[in-house]
Amino acid sequence: MSNALITAIKKRRTQYSLGRKLPLPQAEVEALIKEAVRLAPSAFNSQSSRITILFGAQSDKLWDIAKAELRKIVPADGFAKTAEKLESFAAGAGTVLFYEDQNSVKELQKQFPLYADNFPVWSEQASGMAQFAVWAALANVNIGASLQHYNPLIDSETAKTWAIPDSWKLRAQMPFGANEQPFPEKTFISNAVRFKTFG
Ligand SMILES: Cc1cc2nc3c(=O)[nH]c(=O)nc-3n(C[C@H](O)[C@H](O)[C@H](O)COP(=O)(O)O)c2cc1C
């Protein structure tokens, strides 16, 4: 199949081996991330996703926070492995923090009580769409990334460090940087298991 979007989607992979050097100036990467989030869909066009972009030393600070929090709960004899993993994220050029604004969710619940139960779910789905859009946009300019979930462990300290509003709920962290390793082969389950088509 030859299709520009599918080709771009195919380029998005999990990259754990990250380097500092970006193929684009920092300002262009920042603009790319913002545009990907802006264009991602959300329920009722509520635009509930909120983003913090950390470059360089600010991103290092995030992974130091994760390390400090994990040190409190990971047994000491297993911590070296944990630390190594966190250092691999810090080795990149930056990290995108994905939040969902709970005020936006509450506002929709008030406005449309019939769908009240759905708005928290749709907010999570909107976050996933924003995450995918950013991940694919970065991949399309040859920037590697992975998707991490150290929330809620790091919520309190990160909120304090970057003055994050109380209503912003941290959903994911995406460390990004230069692709330092090729991607391993990806396997797929059979289409017969996943798809049904009629008509
Ligand atoms: C909702 C979701 C949650 C994920 N959480 C993590 C995670 O916490 N840590 C991680 O290293 N990868 C995480 N991943 C990445 C997946 O493991 C990865 O996308 C999958 O194995 C397919 O590999 P690919 O990204 O190279 O296509 C997550 C992916 C999705 C979609």
The ligand as a Gaussian input file, in Angstrom:
#p B3LYP/6-31G(d) Opt

LIG

0 1
 C       -1.497000       3.054000      25.847000
 C       -0.062000       2.653000      25.745000
 C        0.707000       2.543000      26.894000
 C        2.066000       2.254000      26.817000
 N        2.838000       2.271000      27.950000
 C        4.170000       2.078000      27.872000
 C        4.988000       2.198000      29.028000
 O        4.513000       2.511000      30.123000
 N        6.326000       1.976000      28.880000
 C        6.882000       1.664000      27.672000
 O        8.107000       1.493000      27.606000
 N        6.121000       1.562000      26.543000
 C        4.788000       1.762000      26.621000
 N        4.013000       1.695000      25.490000
 C        4.649000       1.375000      24.196000
 C        4.289000      -0.025000      23.692000
 O        4.912000      -1.000000      24.460000
 C        4.709000      -0.107000      22.209000
 O        4.072000       0.925000      21.495000
 C        4.349000      -1.458000      21.603000
 O        5.114000      -2.488000      22.176000
 C        4.529000      -1.488000      20.085000
 O        5.832000      -1.108000      19.722000
 P        6.115000       0.135000      18.781000
 O        5.803000       1.375000      19.585000
 O        7.579000       0.053000      18.427000
 O        5.217000       0.055000      17.583000
 C        2.663000       1.991000      25.555000
 C        1.864000       2.100000      24.392000
 C        0.547000       2.438000      24.479000
 C       -0.254000       2.594000      23.227000

